[in-house]
Amino acid sequence: MRNPTALDAMARWLVLTLAGVGLFALIPGSSFAAPGFASTRWLFSLHPVQLVAAVMIIAAWVLFVVHLALLGGPWMRDLPSIALAVLALVSVGASAAAFTWGTTTSIVTAFLVSVGLHVALCLRIDRIARHGLPGRPTTVARKRRAATAL
């Protein structure tokens, strides 16, 4: 079994987020309930189906953050990686705000920007894991360079 990478975390985040968004967008809140129950609103005026979707989206992001934190490594000392992580966090908030108050165009745009930032962050983390920080290569990268220099 191979070691999980940041791209694995991003794939899980994307699948769970799309499933949650699908529950919000594709399935009306009244689909799973009798008419009397369907009009019931629970927490924050959300229908139970919408509440499950919101929990899925939040859980996807928490799983992503926990996965990256457990990976550890030198990316946590890399300023561009930290900046990308902060931008990815802000983009999740922007996506939530667009979903709450925005138009379809702003929702799609915010989601695509968020996905792009998460992909960029994961590619950067995986690159650093394989090659090390600029100026400080990993042991594997040093051995590879030494083997090709001969």
C-alpha positions as CSV (number, residue, x, y, z in Angstrom):
1,M,0.0,0.0,0.0
2,R,1.4,3.4,-0.9
3,N,1.6,6.3,1.4
4,P,-1.2,8.9,1.1
5,T,-0.3,12.2,-0.4
6,A,-1.8,15.7,-0.4
7,L,-3.5,14.8,-3.7
8,D,-5.4,12.0,-1.9
9,A,-6.6,14.6,0.6
10,M,-7.7,16.9,-2.2
11,A,-9.6,14.0,-4.0
12,R,-11.4,13.1,-0.8
13,W,-12.2,16.8,-0.2
14,L,-13.5,17.3,-3.7
15,V,-15.7,14.1,-3.7
16,L,-17.3,14.9,-0.3
17,T,-17.8,18.5,-1.2
18,L,-19.4,17.7,-4.6
19,A,-21.7,15.2,-2.8
20,G,-22.8,17.8,-0.3
21,V,-23.3,20.4,-3.0
22,G,-25.3,17.9,-5.0
23,L,-27.6,17.3,-2.0
24,F,-28.1,21.1,-1.8
25,A,-28.5,21.8,-5.5
26,L,-30.0,18.6,-7.1
27,I,-32.3,17.2,-4.4
28,P,-35.1,19.5,-3.0
29,G,-35.4,19.4,0.7
30,S,-38.9,17.9,0.5
31,S,-37.8,14.9,-1.5
32,F,-37.2,12.6,1.5
33,A,-40.1,13.6,3.8
34,A,-43.8,13.6,4.0
35,P,-45.5,16.9,3.3
36,G,-46.0,17.7,7.0
37,F,-42.4,17.0,7.8
38,A,-41.0,18.6,4.7
39,S,-42.2,22.1,5.8
40,T,-40.3,21.6,9.1
41,R,-37.1,23.7,9.3
42,W,-34.4,22.8,11.8
43,L,-31.2,24.5,12.5
44,F,-30.6,27.9,10.8
45,S,-33.8,27.5,8.7
46,L,-32.3,24.5,7.0
47,H,-34.3,21.4,6.1
48,P,-32.8,18.1,7.4
49,V,-31.5,17.2,4.0
50,Q,-29.8,20.6,3.7
51,L,-28.3,20.2,7.2
52,V,-26.8,16.8,6.2
53,A,-25.3,18.5,3.0
54,A,-23.8,21.3,5.1
55,V,-22.3,18.8,7.6
56,M,-20.8,16.8,4.6
57,I,-19.2,19.9,3.2
58,I,-17.8,21.0,6.6
59,A,-16.6,17.4,7.3
60,A,-14.9,17.3,3.9
61,W,-12.9,20.5,4.7
62,V,-12.0,19.3,8.2
63,L,-10.8,15.9,6.8
64,F,-8.7,17.8,4.2
65,V,-7.0,19.9,6.9
66,V,-6.5,17.0,9.2
67,H,-5.0,14.9,6.4
68,L,-2.5,17.7,5.5
69,A,-1.6,18.3,9.1
70,L,-0.9,14.5,9.6
71,L,1.3,14.6,6.5
72,G,3.6,17.1,8.2
73,G,6.9,17.7,6.5
74,P,8.7,20.7,5.3
75,W,5.8,22.3,3.5
76,M,4.7,23.8,6.9
77,R,7.9,25.9,6.8
78,D,7.4,27.0,3.2
79,L,6.0,30.5,2.9
80,P,4.3,30.0,-0.6
81,S,2.6,26.8,0.8
82,I,1.3,28.6,3.8
83,A,0.0,31.4,1.6
84,L,-1.8,28.9,-0.6
85,A,-3.2,27.2,2.5
86,V,-4.6,30.6,3.7
87,L,-6.0,31.4,0.3
88,A,-7.6,28.0,0.1
89,L,-9.2,28.6,3.5
90,V,-10.5,32.0,2.4
91,S,-11.8,30.5,-0.8
92,V,-13.9,28.0,1.1
93,G,-15.5,30.9,3.0
94,A,-16.0,32.8,-0.3
95,S,-17.7,29.7,-1.7
96,A,-20.0,29.5,1.3
97,A,-20.8,33.2,1.0
98,A,-21.5,32.9,-2.7
99,F,-23.7,29.8,-2.2
100,T,-25.7,31.7,0.5
101,W,-26.1,35.1,-1.2
102,G,-24.8,34.9,-4.7
103,T,-26.0,34.1,-8.2
104,T,-25.3,30.9,-10.1
105,T,-22.3,32.5,-11.8
106,S,-20.7,33.6,-8.6
107,I,-21.3,30.2,-7.0
108,V,-19.6,28.4,-9.9
109,T,-16.8,30.9,-10.1
110,A,-16.1,30.7,-6.3
111,F,-16.1,26.9,-6.4
112,L,-13.8,26.7,-9.3
113,V,-11.4,29.2,-7.7
114,S,-11.5,27.1,-4.5
115,V,-10.8,23.9,-6.3
116,G,-7.9,25.6,-8.2
117,L,-6.3,26.8,-5.0
118,H,-6.7,23.4,-3.4
119,V,-5.1,21.7,-6.4
120,A,-2.2,24.2,-6.4
121,L,-1.7,23.7,-2.7
122,C,-1.6,19.9,-3.0
123,L,0.7,19.9,-6.0
124,R,3.1,22.2,-4.1
125,I,3.0,20.0,-1.0
126,D,3.6,16.8,-3.0
127,R,6.4,18.5,-4.9
128,I,8.1,19.6,-1.7
129,A,7.6,16.1,-0.3
130,R,9.4,14.6,-3.3
131,H,12.1,17.2,-3.9
132,G,12.4,19.1,-0.6
133,L,12.4,22.8,-0.1
134,P,14.3,24.9,-2.6
135,G,17.9,24.9,-1.5
136,R,17.3,22.0,0.9
137,P,16.6,18.8,-1.1
138,T,15.3,15.7,0.5
139,T,17.5,12.6,1.0
140,V,15.8,10.9,-2.0
141,A,16.4,13.9,-4.2
142,R,20.0,14.1,-3.2
143,K,20.6,10.4,-4.0
144,R,18.8,10.8,-7.3
145,R,21.0,13.8,-8.2
146,A,24.2,12.0,-7.1
147,A,23.2,8.9,-9.3
148,T,22.6,11.0,-12.4
149,A,25.9,13.0,-11.9
150,L,28.0,9.9,-12.3
